[in-house]
């Protein structure tokens, strides 16, 4: 019941939290067959939410058993269709509980439900796939074996690709891959179940790597530099699908370069880090040093942009009055959380529930003060609209201030400007 109540609210809130969110092959989520979803796991509970809003079917998700220690939390999770699964790290005595979890998953799959499992078994905010554990394969084979391999179960790989997993107003691209059918593994499973589980797990790993950006250890900084510099080449905004495909190419090229030409790779790494350091010294973020911002960093263009800021300022201030407090509370609380992979989840949950509470408290005060249903209805409509305007205004304000910094550097006759342009051209290898 709680799942059905929260789903439409979460669906709206997710689209506010993320600037852009797109999915490819969403129709595969909604086919009426038993489905075991497997996904990479870089953003804690947000991973389940960003996929769930695109599914017309109810989705049951498996989560770390240690999150269910408190009875109150366990009840909430149960209402949200979250099922505990236990790992060795939580104690060997807890592993025995997994038998009940596996059996529940089998019953759900027999009822043609959708179950999500994160076979990495840990959430880490990285753009790479960790070694998969065998729980997903065991559940899949257990369900098919119980039904004499006539269940028609499919394993559906999902790549969840965040531009910046912990940040408010970042982007998410979700790619649903080709389904893996269990019938293809029937013969091997009948002969050697252990080998079949290992083979299926390897197939799952390959399938996930095809739908997500996967950067080898130690290449994060080089990748981020290469991707951002590559994106600078495009004056028009690319779709998330195009950006994802571009990012995949960059990751593969870096991987190939690291393996085949270590000297060139090291040079690229040093040059890209130097580029980042120069931008940092100039107080210009790497993601903001784009062709479009450089073009807009002219005196006339900046003058017109400052005029627009002045015109929109009163509406922005009104938006802040009615919407800022829950946003600030969520941001501050999330920043106190030590585990980075929980930042977005805490930020989102406090922001969503905090805003709803703040919104209704304001409406109650307005109706008590005005004693007018019409005035209250007007505020009920305009409070969220003003909030949306403030989000876009603040983003535009940051962009204009960034362009002003670029303008100052561009016309300062500093040798750093020419150096930055040269580095950008040299680093756009992809």
Secondary structure by P-SEA (a helix, b strand, c coil): cccccaaaaaaaaaaaaccbbbbccccccccccbbbbbbbbcccaaaaaaaaaaccbbbbbbccccccccaaaaaaaaaacbbbbbccccccccccaaaaaaaaaaaaaaabbbbbbccccccccccccccccaaaaaaaaaaaaaaccccbbbbbbbbbbbcccccccbbbbbbbcbbbbcccaaaaaaacaaaaaaaaaaaaaaaaaaccccccccaaaaaaaaaaaaaaaccccccaaaaaaaaaaaaaaaaaaaaccaaaaaaaaaaaaaaaaaaaaaccccccccaaaaaaccaaaaaaaaaaaaaaaaaaaaaaaaccaaaaaaaaaaaacccccaaaaaaaaaaaaaaaaaaaaaaaaaaaaaccaaaaaaaaaaaaaaaaaaaaaaaaaaaaaaaaaaaaaaacccaaaaaaaaaaaaaccc
